[in-house]
């Protein structure tokens, strides 16, 4: 399965559809799939493609989580019995307006609480 640049704004449910397709592809290599949602998606970063294009034969189905709101789809996959993980590449968007470590802690706490739900 070839790595394809994710669309800028996929419709609701697209993450699940892509994860199911990847799970089938991973299964052909004899693995129980690990669905790896990654966020944010850096479309212009060539290393994303390099990192994820070799994941499937290793048992990992990398799924771009373009919007934070799509996390509920990852949770749904977990509820369906899939092993899932969330890979947060960078938090620069979360920390964009932070001037100190104390401010960062104030901003990160609500962000992490949203992820924990």
C-alpha positions as CSV (number, residue, x, y, z in Angstrom):
1,X,0.0,0.0,0.0
2,X,1.5,3.3,-1.1
3,X,1.6,6.3,1.3
4,X,-0.8,9.0,0.0
5,X,-0.7,12.6,1.2
6,X,-3.8,13.2,3.4
7,X,-6.5,15.6,2.3
8,X,-6.6,19.0,4.0
9,X,-10.1,18.4,5.5
10,X,-11.3,14.8,5.3
11,X,-15.0,14.2,6.1
12,X,-16.1,12.7,9.4
13,X,-15.6,8.9,9.3
14,X,-12.7,9.1,6.9
15,X,-10.1,8.2,9.6
16,X,-12.1,5.1,10.4
17,X,-12.4,4.0,6.8
18,X,-8.7,4.5,6.2
19,X,-7.8,2.7,9.4
20,X,-9.9,-0.3,8.4
21,X,-8.2,-0.4,5.0
22,X,-4.8,-0.2,6.7
23,X,-5.7,-2.9,9.2
24,X,-6.5,-5.2,6.3
25,X,-3.2,-4.3,4.6
26,X,-1.2,-5.0,7.9
27,X,-3.0,-8.3,8.2
28,X,-1.6,-9.5,4.9
29,X,1.9,-9.4,6.6
30,X,0.6,-11.6,9.4
31,X,0.4,-9.0,12.1
32,X,-2.4,-7.9,14.4
33,X,-2.5,-4.2,13.4
34,X,-1.5,-1.3,15.5
35,X,-3.5,1.7,14.3
36,X,-1.2,4.7,14.8
37,X,-3.1,8.1,14.5
38,X,-0.6,10.9,14.1
39,X,-1.2,14.6,14.6
40,X,-0.6,17.3,13.4
41,X,-0.2,16.4,9.8
42,X,2.7,18.2,8.1
43,X,1.8,17.9,4.5
44,X,5.0,19.6,3.2
45,X,7.3,17.6,5.5
46,X,8.9,14.8,3.3
47,X,9.9,12.9,6.4
48,X,6.2,12.0,7.2
49,X,6.1,10.1,3.9
50,X,9.5,8.4,4.6
51,X,8.5,7.5,8.2
52,X,5.1,6.1,7.4
53,X,5.5,4.4,4.0
54,X,7.4,1.5,5.6
55,X,5.1,1.1,8.6
56,X,2.6,-1.4,7.2
57,X,5.0,-4.3,6.7
58,X,6.0,-3.8,10.3
59,X,2.5,-4.1,11.6
60,X,1.6,-0.4,11.9
61,X,-1.2,1.3,10.1
62,X,-0.4,5.0,10.2
63,X,-3.6,7.2,9.9
64,X,-3.4,11.0,9.6
65,X,-5.5,12.7,12.2
66,X,-5.9,16.0,10.4
67,X,-8.1,17.6,13.0
68,X,-8.0,17.2,16.8
69,X,-11.8,16.6,16.7
70,X,-11.1,13.3,14.9
71,X,-9.7,11.8,18.1
72,X,-13.2,10.4,18.8
73,X,-12.8,8.2,15.7
74,X,-9.6,6.8,17.1
75,X,-11.5,6.1,20.4
76,X,-14.2,4.4,18.3
77,X,-11.6,2.1,16.7
78,X,-10.3,1.2,20.2
79,X,-13.9,0.4,21.1
80,X,-14.1,-1.9,18.1
81,X,-11.2,-3.9,19.5
82,X,-8.3,-2.4,17.5
83,X,-5.0,-1.6,19.3
84,X,-4.5,2.1,18.8
85,X,-1.9,4.8,19.6
86,X,-1.7,8.5,19.1
87,X,1.6,10.0,18.0
88,X,1.7,13.8,18.7
89,X,4.6,15.1,16.5
90,X,4.6,18.7,17.6
91,X,2.8,20.9,20.0
92,X,3.8,24.2,18.4
93,X,0.2,25.1,17.5
94,X,-0.9,24.5,21.1
95,X,2.0,26.5,22.5
96,X,2.0,29.2,19.8
97,X,1.2,32.1,22.2
98,X,3.1,30.9,25.3
99,X,5.8,33.1,26.8
100,X,6.9,31.0,29.8
101,X,7.0,27.5,31.2
102,X,4.2,28.5,33.6
103,X,2.0,29.6,30.7
104,X,2.8,26.4,28.8
105,X,1.6,24.3,31.8
106,X,-1.6,26.4,31.9
107,X,-2.2,25.8,28.1
108,X,-1.2,22.2,28.1
109,X,-3.4,21.0,31.0
110,X,-6.7,21.6,29.1
111,X,-5.2,20.2,25.9
112,X,-4.1,17.0,27.7
113,X,-7.5,16.8,29.5
114,X,-9.3,16.9,26.1
115,X,-7.0,14.1,24.9
116,X,-7.8,12.0,28.0
117,X,-11.6,12.2,27.5
